[in-house]
Every structure is written in C-alpha cells, then in structure tokens.
Amino acid sequence: MSLMNSLNVSASGMSAQRTRMDIIAQNIANVNTTRTEDGSPYYRQTVTMAESDNSASFADLLNAKRANLSINKSLGNGVKITGIVEDHVTALKKVYDPSHPDADEEGYVTYSNVDTVTEMTNLIGATRSYEANVTAFNATKNMALKGLELGQ
C-alpha cells in the first residue's frame, strides 16, 4: 500500500466519521421535535457506510500472497457513505399532554425516537474513530517525512 493510498484511506475515514458526528448532532437537536415540515414526528437518522469500491476480495489477496503472486489490486480503498437512513424500527415516544398543540384526539403527543444516551454513546464512538484516523494519518505523514530526511 502506497503512502498516498494510506493517507486517502485515513482521510475517507475522517470524512465519514465527521458526517456521522453531524447526523448525531442533528438527532440530538431534534430530540423533542414533534412535527417536521411534512407534519410527521422527527425520525432518528443513521449513517450507513461501506468499503469503497475494491475489486479484490480479501480471499483473493490472501491467496495471492500465499502463492507469492503479484496482484494489481490494492488492499482497502477507504470507506464511503452509502446513505443516511431514517430509523423506523425504534418506536416513537408517546407522552400524555393534552395541552400540547400537537396532541392527538386522545391527548397523546408523539415525540421523536431519539434517545440521548444512545446518541451520546454513538458520538463517543465516532469521535474515537475520527481520532484513530487522525493518528494513522499523522503516522503515515511522519513516515513520509522521515523517508525524505533519509535522502538528505
């Protein structure tokens, strides 16, 4: 794996985790939203990610290495965001408050399905993943700089 490819992998990871943190922040901001523009309650959103397109599978690479064959496919191309999806699996919260303007005929208000504890836990995970990518990026950058120093 070339140094530039390593930097690209780390950069794609940082970008994906930044997007994930943005969506988590949006979820936390809408924790008490009872009505969106379309009139429905806010649904929690999640970021789905996948490995960037890579035509070589892990098994192909492993078999090529075992046979000492040269393979022209790189190992890992980073991560890409495949979508931002609404969570319709987790139930919405219903609270009895007949004085609320968004209460239904029975007096219940439907709030979003955002759980602050879950979002904060996910935020910690995204932050740690971002930090790990920064560390890998800096380590690669330092290796490249040391390599340049050897040439002096």
Salt bridges, closest charged atoms under 4 A:
ASP53 OD1 - LYS80 NZ 3.05
GLU86 OE1 - HIS88 NE2 2.95
ASP87 OD2 - ARG44 NH1 3.46
ASP102 OD1 - ARG35 NH2 2.83
GLU119 OE2 - ARG44 NE 2.42
GLU149 OE1 - LYS146 NZ 3.75
